[in-house]
Amino acid sequence: MQQATNRARNLRGYLSSSVERLSTLARETGNYRIEIYRKYTQSAAVLIMFLIGAPLGAIIKKGGLGVPVLISILFFIIYYVASIMGEKYGREGVLPVGLGMWIADALLLPVGLFFLYQARRDSGVLEVDFWRRLPAKIRWPFRGYRRAS
């Protein structure tokens, strides 16, 4: 009986140390994968920030540093928060590491492409007149339709 109890204790100790070792190995593997993805996502972030910044320079007609710097800081903060959240979710296992690391880039890429499209059309997205005319443009397709009473 004493020998069986000792074997059970030894087995329990071996299993708990194995579980601890495997969890440490999984955590370290996740950290290495995060660092590998970080190199690629930061490189892509440079291009995405260029896709946002260059068209903003063309869209914002006014000179100076006021509005362009504020908008740039806003997009940087959005990128930073999204990348930190994605990294945290990847580290904790809530999301796959690759998805967590690329989520910030995937969030801002459509914004950059939208600004690029608007700059190509020489649109005034950031001008006050654009926002004043927008409701009329939205209502235009629905003018011929009436609600059924």
N, C-alpha and C positions, 0 to 999 in steps of 0.2 A: 504494500500500500504506500509506504514511504517512497519507494523507488518510482512508482507511477506518479505520485504527487510532484516529485522533483523533475521528472521528465516533462510533465505538463507545464510546470513553471519555466523550465528551460525553453520549451517550445513557444510559450507565450512571450517570453523575452526576445527570442529570435524573431518571431513574427512582428512584434512591435518595432524592433530595430530595422527590420526589412521594410516595413511600411514607412517608417520615418526616412529611410534612405531613398526609397522610391519617390516619395513626395518631394524630397530635396532635389533629386535628379530631375523630376518633372518641372519644378520651379526654375532650376538653372537652365534647362533646355528652353523653357519659355522665354527667359531673359535673353538667351543667345539669339533666339528667333526674333525677338523684338529689336535687338540691335542690328540684325541683318536687314530687317524690313525698314528700319529707320533710315538707313543709308539711301535706299531707293525712294522712300516717301519724301524725304527732305529734298532730294534732287527734283522730284516731280513737283514739289511745292514751289520751288523757285520758278519753274515754268508756269505754273498756275497763277502765282502772284504776278508774273509778267503779263499773263493773259488778262488779269484784272487791272493792273496799273497802267499799262500802255493805252488801252482804250479809254480809261478814265481821263487820262491826260488829253485825249482828243475830244472827248465828250464835254468835259468841263471847259467852257470857253473862257471863263474868267481867269485872270492870272492870279498869282499870289499863292500862299501856302495854306490858307484857311480851310476851305472845303475839301480839296484833294487830300490833305494830310489827315483830316478827320475821317474821311471815308476809308483811306488806306489803313489807318489805325483800327477802325471798326472791323475790317476784313481780317486783319492780322489777329485781333482778339478772338474772332470767330474761329479762325484756323487753330489758334493755340488751344482754346478750350476743347474743340473737337478732337484734336490730336491727343491731348492729355486724357480725355475721357476714353478714347479708343484704346490708348495704351493701357490704361487702368483695367478696362474690360478684358483686354487680351491677356493681361498679367493674371487676373483673377479667374480666367476661364469662362467668363460670361459670354464672350464672343471668341471665335477663332482668332489667333494672333494676327494672321494676314488681314482679315477683315477689319479688325480693330485698328490696325496701323494705317490702313488705306482709307478709312472712313472720312477723315478730314479732307483729303484730296478729292475724294468722290463727291463730297458736299460742295466744294468750291469750284470744281471744274465746270459745272453747268453755268454758274454765275460768270465765270471768266469767258465762256463761249457766248453767253448772252451779251455781255459788254462788248465783246469783239464784233458780234453781229450788229449791235446798235451803233458802234463807231463806224463800221463799214457803210451803214445806211446814212451816216451823218445825222443820227437821231439826237434829240434833246431830252433824253431820259431824265437827266438831272436838272432840267430847267423847269421853272414854275409853270410856264405856258403849256408844257407837255401834260402836266398833271391837271391843269384846268380843262384841257380838251379831251382828256381820257374818258370821262363819263359820257360825253356825246358820242365818242367812237364806240363805246361798249353798247349803248342803247341803239345805235344805228341798225344792226341786223334785226332787231326785235320790233322795229317801228310798225311793220305791216301786221304784226300779230296782236290779237287782243285776247284777254283772258275770257274763258267761257264762264258765264254767270249762271 
